[in-house]
Amino acid sequence: MRITNLNQCVRGWFIGDFPNTILRTKDFEVAFMKWEKGPFSDMHFQREATEYNLVTKGSLKLNGKVYKEGDFFVFEPYVVCEGEWLEYTEVVVVKTPSCPDDKQVVECK
């Protein structure tokens, strides 16, 4: 087995078209992500992929709406992601298809 710990994966992505995954595939991506309280690191959208998210711990404010443990949120292509982590938060993310270079950062002026 190549991977023995989530810390060895790229930003929490343990399935997808990345090096150091437990399953390398172009079909979909799966990640377990941990976020500290504070603003999102950037505003962005996906050009091709749809992203499905499950909040497993904590809460966040996303595009004006609050999500908490047990809530789902989905990002279709070209929907901008803007928000903040209201507390320490954990999220399971599934994205399809797997296209690691799909993320487009939006710069505010």
ABEGO torsion letter per residue (X at the ends): XABABAAABBGGBABEBBBGBABBBAABBBBBBBBBBEBBABBBBBAABBBBBBBABEBBBBGGBBBBBGBBBBBBBGBBBBEBBABBBBBBBBBOBBBAAABBBBBBX
